[in-house]
Amino acid sequence: MTEVLDLKGQTTTPKENKLAVQVVNLYKSFGSLQVLCDINLEVAEGEVLAIIGPSGSGKSTLLRCINALEQPDSGEVYLHGLPLYRIKTHKGWRKAPVSHQNKLRSRMGMVFQNFNLFPHMNVLRNVVEAPIMVRKIPEEEALAKGKEYLEKVGLADKIYEYPSRLSGGQQQRVAIARALAMEPSIMLFDEPTSALDPELVGEVLNVIEKLVDEGMTMLLVTHEMGFAREVANRVIFMEAGQIVEEGPPDKIFVNPDHERTRSFLRRVL
């Protein structure tokens, strides 16, 4: 069984490791622009982590590195104790192939700012396409489960509609159902309400809150500060590619330690 190191340098194994996500010394640049600088964080199974900060602080890039949509320059991400970017062979550690990354990524669902639905497919087909094509779920089973997930997000009456006939909030709920259809153990939300009209935000947040109540492990990048304070177990504030401060919501939102956090919250609240 592969051994990994926790942030204190102690050896553990996936069976013993109750961390869903662990990020160790992560760096990412785009050309000369340093986007992430020595990021270290841990997310326990069942924990909800809210990530806040100004635009350009590296929040979305962090999620994309956790999901291998962006390859970091250095550092490691562990998912349930297994390294995402390296594998151990008889010759030692080497860079993980895409097949290894995809296998671990299948444990995560990700919901983006934009809905990214297939316009030529109805709602149900959007939800079941990945389980059928990627997980090789029999079509009849996938369709039945897809209907269950659409009911879960309040769209049981829209399964045969096409995305163009849905509101933004409904499209985002389809995107959430599509992510859930892969039966992930971790959900990543990248500002899921930022593209919505204000009156549609609540319907998406209600769905996310249900997932929180069910114990889903979640990393949530959001500008909805009230919602983050309500549902998160822990909050991190990012600035210029670094974690400036982290703590429980009441600490971060009421009495943060850093002036940069205070000034940010004064503006957004």
N, C-alpha and C positions, 0 to 999 in steps of 0.2 A: 504494500500500500504506500502511495506517495506521501512523503512527509513534507510539510510546509512550515514556514516560520511565521509566527505572529509578530505583531509590531514591537513586542518586547524581546524578540529574538529567541523565543522558546519554541521548541519543536512540538508539533501536533500532527494529527492525521485527520483526513476527511471525516472519519467516523466520529472522532472526538470533537471536531470543530463545529460549533453551533453558529458560526458566522455564515450568513447568506452571501455577503459581499465583503471583500477585503481589498483595499487599494493600497499599494505599497510603493512609495517613492516614485510616483508617476509624473513623467515629464512629457509635454507635447508642444511642438512648435510648428508654425506654418511659415516656412522661409525664415526670416529674421525675427518674426513675431513669436515671443514666448507666450503660449496660451495657458499652459498648465505648468506649475513649478513645484515639484516635490509634494504632490498630494498624497496624504495618508488618511485613510478613514476606514471604519468598520461599521457594518450594518448587520445586526443580529437577525436571526430568523424571526419573522413576525413583527419586526420594527418598522416604523414609518419615519423616514428621514426626509425633511424638507430642506431644499437647497435654495437659498435666496441670495440676491446680490444684484448689482447694476448690470445693464446690458454690456456684453463684452468681457465679463469677469471670468468666463470659462465654464459656466454651469452646463451648457448644452454639450460642449466638447467633452466634459467629464462623463456625462451619460453615454455619449457615443463611444468613448474609449472603453467603458464598462461593457458595452454591447458589441465591441469589436467592429463598429462601423467606421471608427478611426483607429489607426494603429499608433500607439504611443511611441515616442522616441526611446524611452527607457522606463523601467519600472514594471510592476506586475499587478494583475487583477486576479483574485481568486474567487471562484464561484462555488459555494459550499465546500471550500477547502481545496478545490482543484485549480491549478494555474491555467489561465486562459491563453497566455502568450508563449508558454514553454511546455515541453514534454520531456520526460526523462527516458533515455534509452540506455542500452548497455554501454554506450560510449559517453554517457553523461547527458547533461541538459542541452537541448537544441530548440530552435525556434519552432513553435507549433504550426503544423500545416492548417490550411483553411478548414479541412474536414474536422479537425479537433475543435477549432474555434466554433464551427457551426453546431457541433454536437452540444457544447456547453451553452451556446447562445439560445438553443431551443428551450432552455429552462427559463428564459426571460421573455416577457412581453414588453413591447415599447409602443407608446402612444406619442405622436409628434404634434407640433403646433398646427400643422396642416394635416388634413385627414388622409390624403394619399389613397383614396378608394379607387377601385377600378371602375371607370365611368360606364364601360360596356357590360358590366355585370350587375345583376340586381343585388339587393342587400344580403340575402341569404348566401348567394354564391360568393360574394366578397368575404363572408365570414368563414366559409368552409373550404375555400380554395387551398389555403396553406395546410390544414390538417390532411386533406386528401393527397396533395402533391408532395408535401415534405414528410409528414408522419405516416403516410400510406394508410390512413384510416379508411375503411370501406365507406363508399359514398353514402349508403343508407344510414350508417351509424353517424357519419359526419353531419348529414343533414338534420338528423334528430337532435344532435348536440348543439348544432348551430341555432336551431329554433329555441332551445333552452337558454342559450346565452343571449339571444336577442330579446327574449322575454325578461331576462335578468336586467337588461338595460332599458326596459320599458318600450321596446319596439316590436312587439309580437305582431302588431297590425301593419308593419311596414316591410315584411320580409320579401315581398315581390316588387317593391318599389325600386327605382334606380336612384343613384346618389343625387342626380340633378334635380330631383323632385323633393329632396329633403332639405330642412333647414340646417344651418351650420351645427347647431347643437345636436341634432339627430345624426348628422354625418359623424360627428366626433364620438357619439355613443356607439355607432356601428364600428368605428375604429377600435373602441375599447372591447366590444364583443369579439371582434376579429382577433385581437391579442389574446383574450381569454380562451378562445377556442383552441389555442395551442397548449392549454393547461399549464401555464408557467407557474413557477414557485416564486418568482420575483417580477414585479411590475415597475417599469421605468416610465415616468410621465415627464415630458419636456414641454412645459408651459402649455398644457392641453386646452386652456381657455383663452389664450392670447389672441386667437383669430376670430373669436366669437363676439357677436353683439352683446352688450351688457345684460340684456334681458334673457339671454340663452345660457349664461354662465352657470346659473344655479342647477340646471338639469344635468349638466356634466359633473359638477361637484357632488351632487347627490349620489351619482353612480360610484364615484371614487370613494365617497364616505362609506357606502355599503361594503366595498372591498376592504376598507380599513376595519370595519366591524367584524368581517369574516376572518381577520388575522393575516391578510396578505402582506408579505414583505414588500416594501415600496420605497422607491426613491423618487421624490416629487420636486421638480424644478417649477417654481410658481411665483407669480407676482400677487397672488391672492393671499395677502398677509393674514387676514382674519381666519381664512380657512386653514392655512398652515399652522397657525397657533392652536386651532381647535383639534386637528387630527394628528399632528406629528408628535412622536415621542421625543424627537431631537431635531434641532435646527442647526444648519451650518450657514455662515455668511461668507461669501466669496468676493474677493476683490483682486483684480489684476492677476488671475490665475492661481491664487493662493487661498487657503482657508484661513481667514482672519480670526474667526471666532466660532465656537460651537457650544451648544448646551441645550437644556430643556427649553421649550417654548416660552414659558413665563420668564425665564432668566434673559433670553435673547430679546424678547419684545418689550420687557418692562425695565430691565436693568442691565443692559449690555456693558461689557467691560471696555470695549474699544470705542473711541470717538468716531472712527469711520463707520462703525455699525450704527451708532446713534444718529449720525448725520444722514445716513441712508434711510433709516426708518422715519426720521422726521419728515423727509420729503415724500415718502410713499404712503405714510399713514395720515 
